[in-house]
Amino acid sequence: MNTIRFVAMPTTLARHYQAGGADANGQTPETQVSDGDGVPCRHCLQNVNAGEKYLILSHRPFPAPQPYAETGPIFLHAEECERYAETAEMPAMFSENSDYILRGYSCQDRIVYGTGGVIKTGDILNRAEELLQRDDVAYVHMRSARNNCFQCRIELP
């Protein structure tokens, strides 16, 4: 039985971006139209369908800027979408790639050295659970193994 949960971007932040609010770089999100190929929304944790509008923006999935607070590009539905329920079930869109980076962070939002690695998709649940059993790991980020883009947060319930 899995003891973790996949956590999407908070709805208040998604609505801020969808309303044209500034991203982590102080810029207005860019609007594009999806071709249906690899545009993962970080709020509903589903791919944006072909023909639907989406946003490209700079996102910092940390509470405040600091040396370990990576900022990078993400995609988000341009229109409101329902937030992914925080469950132990890995979102289906993640099965489309063979591997992801998992990296542990402390309660001070700092990288816990030695926790990062490229993990095969079928091993994500086990590796996340293993990392979250450590006393020095408060949560885990799941990131693209190809581009290092933030996908979601993984934590204990």
Contacts in CASP RR format, 6 or more apart in sequence:
PFRMAT RR
TARGET T0000
AUTHOR 0000-0000-0000
METHOD contacts of the structure
MODEL  1
MNTIRFVAMPTTLARHYQAGGADANGQTPETQVSDGDGVPCRHCLQNVNA
GEKYLILSHRPFPAPQPYAETGPIFLHAEECERYAETAEMPAMFSENSDY
ILRGYSCQDRIVYGTGGVIKTGDILNRAEELLQRDDVAYVHMRSARNNCF
QCRIELP
1 88 0 8 1.000
2 88 0 8 1.000
2 89 0 8 1.000
2 125 0 8 1.000
2 129 0 8 1.000
3 88 0 8 1.000
3 129 0 8 1.000
3 132 0 8 1.000
3 156 0 8 1.000
3 157 0 8 1.000
4 88 0 8 1.000
4 125 0 8 1.000
4 128 0 8 1.000
4 129 0 8 1.000
4 132 0 8 1.000
4 154 0 8 1.000
4 155 0 8 1.000
4 156 0 8 1.000
4 157 0 8 1.000
5 86 0 8 1.000
5 87 0 8 1.000
5 88 0 8 1.000
5 154 0 8 1.000
5 155 0 8 1.000
5 156 0 8 1.000
5 157 0 8 1.000
6 45 0 8 1.000
6 84 0 8 1.000
6 86 0 8 1.000
6 87 0 8 1.000
6 88 0 8 1.000
6 89 0 8 1.000
6 90 0 8 1.000
6 91 0 8 1.000
6 142 0 8 1.000
6 152 0 8 1.000
6 153 0 8 1.000
6 154 0 8 1.000
7 86 0 8 1.000
7 152 0 8 1.000
7 153 0 8 1.000
7 154 0 8 1.000
7 155 0 8 1.000
8 42 0 8 1.000
8 43 0 8 1.000
8 44 0 8 1.000
8 45 0 8 1.000
8 83 0 8 1.000
8 84 0 8 1.000
8 86 0 8 1.000
8 152 0 8 1.000
9 42 0 8 1.000
9 43 0 8 1.000
9 59 0 8 1.000
9 61 0 8 1.000
9 74 0 8 1.000
9 76 0 8 1.000
9 83 0 8 1.000
9 152 0 8 1.000
10 83 0 8 1.000
11 43 0 8 1.000
11 83 0 8 1.000
14 42 0 8 1.000
14 43 0 8 1.000
14 76 0 8 1.000
14 80 0 8 1.000
14 81 0 8 1.000
14 83 0 8 1.000
15 80 0 8 1.000
17 23 0 8 1.000
17 29 0 8 1.000
17 55 0 8 1.000
17 57 0 8 1.000
17 76 0 8 1.000
18 55 0 8 1.000
18 76 0 8 1.000
18 77 0 8 1.000
18 78 0 8 1.000
18 79 0 8 1.000
18 80 0 8 1.000
20 28 0 8 1.000
20 29 0 8 1.000
21 28 0 8 1.000
21 29 0 8 1.000
22 28 0 8 1.000
23 29 0 8 1.000
23 57 0 8 1.000
23 58 0 8 1.000
23 59 0 8 1.000
24 57 0 8 1.000
24 58 0 8 1.000
24 59 0 8 1.000
24 60 0 8 1.000
24 71 0 8 1.000
24 72 0 8 1.000
25 58 0 8 1.000
25 71 0 8 1.000
26 58 0 8 1.000
27 57 0 8 1.000
27 58 0 8 1.000
29 55 0 8 1.000
29 56 0 8 1.000
29 57 0 8 1.000
29 76 0 8 1.000
30 55 0 8 1.000
30 56 0 8 1.000
30 57 0 8 1.000
31 53 0 8 1.000
31 54 0 8 1.000
31 55 0 8 1.000
31 78 0 8 1.000
32 53 0 8 1.000
32 54 0 8 1.000
32 55 0 8 1.000
32 56 0 8 1.000
33 51 0 8 1.000
33 52 0 8 1.000
33 53 0 8 1.000
33 54 0 8 1.000
34 47 0 8 1.000
34 48 0 8 1.000
34 49 0 8 1.000
34 50 0 8 1.000
34 51 0 8 1.000
34 52 0 8 1.000
34 53 0 8 1.000
34 54 0 8 1.000
35 50 0 8 1.000
35 51 0 8 1.000
36 47 0 8 1.000
36 48 0 8 1.000
36 49 0 8 1.000
36 50 0 8 1.000
36 51 0 8 1.000
37 50 0 8 1.000
38 47 0 8 1.000
38 96 0 8 1.000
39 47 0 8 1.000
39 48 0 8 1.000
39 54 0 8 1.000
39 75 0 8 1.000
40 46 0 8 1.000
40 47 0 8 1.000
40 48 0 8 1.000
40 75 0 8 1.000
40 93 0 8 1.000
40 151 0 8 1.000
41 47 0 8 1.000
41 48 0 8 1.000
41 54 0 8 1.000
41 75 0 8 1.000
41 76 0 8 1.000
41 77 0 8 1.000
41 81 0 8 1.000
42 59 0 8 1.000
42 74 0 8 1.000
42 75 0 8 1.000
42 76 0 8 1.000
42 150 0 8 1.000
42 151 0 8 1.000
42 152 0 8 1.000
43 76 0 8 1.000
43 77 0 8 1.000
43 81 0 8 1.000
43 83 0 8 1.000
43 84 0 8 1.000
44 77 0 8 1.000
44 81 0 8 1.000
44 82 0 8 1.000
44 83 0 8 1.000
44 84 0 8 1.000
45 84 0 8 1.000
45 91 0 8 1.000
45 93 0 8 1.000
45 94 0 8 1.000
45 152 0 8 1.000
46 81 0 8 1.000
46 84 0 8 1.000
46 91 0 8 1.000
46 92 0 8 1.000
46 93 0 8 1.000
47 93 0 8 1.000
47 96 0 8 1.000
48 54 0 8 1.000
48 75 0 8 1.000
48 77 0 8 1.000
52 77 0 8 1.000
52 78 0 8 1.000
52 79 0 8 1.000
53 77 0 8 1.000
53 78 0 8 1.000
53 79 0 8 1.000
54 75 0 8 1.000
54 76 0 8 1.000
54 77 0 8 1.000
54 78 0 8 1.000
55 75 0 8 1.000
55 76 0 8 1.000
55 77 0 8 1.000
55 78 0 8 1.000
56 73 0 8 1.000
56 74 0 8 1.000
56 75 0 8 1.000
57 73 0 8 1.000
57 74 0 8 1.000
57 76 0 8 1.000
58 71 0 8 1.000
58 72 0 8 1.000
58 73 0 8 1.000
58 74 0 8 1.000
59 71 0 8 1.000
59 72 0 8 1.000
59 73 0 8 1.000
59 74 0 8 1.000
59 150 0 8 1.000
60 69 0 8 1.000
60 70 0 8 1.000
60 71 0 8 1.000
60 72 0 8 1.000
61 70 0 8 1.000
61 141 0 8 1.000
61 150 0 8 1.000
61 153 0 8 1.000
62 68 0 8 1.000
62 69 0 8 1.000
62 70 0 8 1.000
62 109 0 8 1.000
63 109 0 8 1.000
64 109 0 8 1.000
66 109 0 8 1.000
66 110 0 8 1.000
68 105 0 8 1.000
68 109 0 8 1.000
68 110 0 8 1.000
68 111 0 8 1.000
69 109 0 8 1.000
70 148 0 8 1.000
70 150 0 8 1.000
72 148 0 8 1.000
72 149 0 8 1.000
72 150 0 8 1.000
73 149 0 8 1.000
74 149 0 8 1.000
74 150 0 8 1.000
84 91 0 8 1.000
84 152 0 8 1.000
86 157 0 8 1.000
88 125 0 8 1.000
88 157 0 8 1.000
90 124 0 8 1.000
90 125 0 8 1.000
91 152 0 8 1.000
94 100 0 8 1.000
94 121 0 8 1.000
94 124 0 8 1.000
94 142 0 8 1.000
94 151 0 8 1.000
95 121 0 8 1.000
97 121 0 8 1.000
97 144 0 8 1.000
97 145 0 8 1.000
97 146 0 8 1.000
98 120 0 8 1.000
98 121 0 8 1.000
99 118 0 8 1.000
99 119 0 8 1.000
99 120 0 8 1.000
99 121 0 8 1.000
99 145 0 8 1.000
100 118 0 8 1.000
100 119 0 8 1.000
100 121 0 8 1.000
100 124 0 8 1.000
100 142 0 8 1.000
100 143 0 8 1.000
100 144 0 8 1.000
100 145 0 8 1.000
100 151 0 8 1.000
101 116 0 8 1.000
101 117 0 8 1.000
101 118 0 8 1.000
101 119 0 8 1.000
101 141 0 8 1.000
101 142 0 8 1.000
101 143 0 8 1.000
101 144 0 8 1.000
101 145 0 8 1.000
101 148 0 8 1.000
102 115 0 8 1.000
102 116 0 8 1.000
102 117 0 8 1.000
102 119 0 8 1.000
102 124 0 8 1.000
102 127 0 8 1.000
102 128 0 8 1.000
102 131 0 8 1.000
102 140 0 8 1.000
102 141 0 8 1.000
102 142 0 8 1.000
102 143 0 8 1.000
102 154 0 8 1.000
103 111 0 8 1.000
103 112 0 8 1.000
103 115 0 8 1.000
103 116 0 8 1.000
103 117 0 8 1.000
103 140 0 8 1.000
103 141 0 8 1.000
103 143 0 8 1.000
104 111 0 8 1.000
104 112 0 8 1.000
104 115 0 8 1.000
104 116 0 8 1.000
104 131 0 8 1.000
104 137 0 8 1.000
104 139 0 8 1.000
104 140 0 8 1.000
104 141 0 8 1.000
105 111 0 8 1.000
105 112 0 8 1.000
105 137 0 8 1.000
105 138 0 8 1.000
105 139 0 8 1.000
105 140 0 8 1.000
105 141 0 8 1.000
106 112 0 8 1.000
106 136 0 8 1.000
106 137 0 8 1.000
106 138 0 8 1.000
107 138 0 8 1.000
112 134 0 8 1.000
112 136 0 8 1.000
112 137 0 8 1.000
115 131 0 8 1.000
115 134 0 8 1.000
115 137 0 8 1.000
115 140 0 8 1.000
118 145 0 8 1.000
119 127 0 8 1.000
124 142 0 8 1.000
128 140 0 8 1.000
128 142 0 8 1.000
128 154 0 8 1.000
131 137 0 8 1.000
131 140 0 8 1.000
132 139 0 8 1.000
132 140 0 8 1.000
132 154 0 8 1.000
132 155 0 8 1.000
132 156 0 8 1.000
138 155 0 8 1.000
139 153 0 8 1.000
139 154 0 8 1.000
139 155 0 8 1.000
140 153 0 8 1.000
140 154 0 8 1.000
140 155 0 8 1.000
141 150 0 8 1.000
141 151 0 8 1.000
141 152 0 8 1.000
141 153 0 8 1.000
141 154 0 8 1.000
142 150 0 8 1.000
142 151 0 8 1.000
142 152 0 8 1.000
142 153 0 8 1.000
142 154 0 8 1.000
143 149 0 8 1.000
143 150 0 8 1.000
143 151 0 8 1.000
144 151 0 8 1.000
END
